[in-house]
C-alpha cells in the first residue's frame, strides 16, 4: 500500500463516519509497515495535511451522541500545528478519543 492509498481510504471513510487520528497512525504503522516513531509521526502528519488541504476534510470532535461533529474554528494550517503540538505534548501515539477527528464539511454541519 502507498501513502496516497491510505489518504484515499480515509477520504472514502469520511463520507460515512468520523476518522480519528489514531486510525491514521494505525494505518501508517500497519498498512505502510512503518515502525520508527518519528517516521510514523511525519507520515501521519503528511496524511493529515492532505486530508485537510487537498480533500477538504475538517478537524474537530464528534458530539457526545456521535450524531454530529464540532469542527475546530481553525484553518488547515492552524489545525495541523495544533495536532502536532498536542501530539508532542502527549508523548506517545494518540489513542481513541485523543487529540482530533476528521469529517467532511457537509457532515460537520449536521
For each residue, the residues with C-beta under 8 A, 3 or more apart:
1: 5 6 31 32
2: 5 6 32
3: 6 7 32 43 46 47
4: 7 8
5: 1 2 8 9 31
6: 1 2 3 9 10 24 27 28 31 32 47
7: 3 4 10 11 47 50 51 54 55
8: 4 5 11 12
9: 5 6 12 13 27
10: 6 7 13 14 19 23 24 27 47 51 102
11: 7 8 14 15 51 55 57
12: 8 9 15
13: 9 10 16 17 19 23
14: 10 11 17 18 19 51 57 102 103 104 107
15: 11 12 104 107
16: 13
17: 13 14
18: 14 62 66 69 101 102 103
19: 10 13 14 23 24 51 57 101 102 103
20: 23 24 94 96 97 100 101 102
21: 24 25 44 48 83 87 94 98 99 100 101 102
22: 25 26 93 94 95 96 98
23: 10 13 19 20 26 27
24: 6 10 19 20 21 27 28 44 47 48
25: 21 22 28 29 40 44 93 94
26: 22 23 29 30
27: 6 9 10 23 24 30 31 32 47
28: 6 24 25 31 32 34 40 43 44 47
29: 25 26 32 33 34 35 40
30: 26 27 33
31: 1 5 6 27 28
32: 1 2 3 6 27 28 29 43
33: 29 30
34: 28 29 39 40 43
35: 29 40
36: 39 40
37: 40 41 93
38: 41 42
39: 34 36 42 43
40: 25 28 29 34 35 36 37 43 44 93
41: 37 38 44 45 87
42: 38 39 45 46
43: 3 28 32 34 39 40 46 47
44: 21 24 25 28 40 41 47 48
45: 41 42 48 49 80 83 84
46: 3 42 43 49 50
47: 3 6 7 10 24 27 28 43 44 50 51
48: 21 24 44 45 51 52 59 80 83 102
49: 45 46 52 53 54 76 80
50: 7 46 47 53 54 55
51: 7 10 11 14 19 47 48 54 55 57 102
52: 48 49 55 56 57 58 59 76 79 80 102
53: 49 50 76
54: 7 49 50 51
55: 7 11 50 51 52
56: 52 104 105
57: 11 14 19 51 52 102 103 104 105
58: 52 69 71 72 79 102 103 104 105 108
59: 48 52 71 72 74 76 79 82 83 100 101 102
60: 69 70 71 72 100 101 102 103 108
61: 69 70 100 101
62: 18 66 68 69 70 101 103
63: 66 67 68 69 70
64:
65: 68
66: 18 62 63
67: 63 110
68: 62 63 65 110
69: 18 58 60 61 62 63 101 103 107 108 110
70: 60 61 62 63 108
71: 58 59 60 103 105 108
72: 58 59 60 78 79 82 100
73:
74: 59 78 79 82
75: 78 79
76: 49 52 53 59 79 80
77: 80 81
78: 72 74 75 81 82
79: 52 58 59 72 74 75 76 82 83 100
80: 45 48 49 52 76 77 83 84
81: 77 78 84 85
82: 59 72 74 78 79 85 86 100
83: 21 45 48 59 79 80 86 87 99 100
84: 45 80 81 87 88
85: 81 82 88 89
86: 82 83 89 90 99 100
87: 21 41 83 84 90 94 99
88: 84 85 91
89: 85 86
90: 86 87 94 98 99
91: 88
92:
93: 22 25 37 40
94: 20 21 22 25 87 90 98 99
95: 22 98
96: 20 22
97: 20
98: 21 22 90 94 95
99: 21 83 86 87 90 94
100: 20 21 59 60 61 72 79 82 83 86
101: 18 19 20 21 59 60 61 62 69
102: 10 14 18 19 20 21 48 51 52 57 58 59 60
103: 14 18 19 57 58 60 62 69 71 107 108
104: 14 15 56 57 58 107 108
105: 56 57 58 71 108 109
106: 109 110
107: 14 15 69 103 104 110
108: 58 60 69 70 71 103 104 105
109: 105 106
110: 67 68 69 106 107
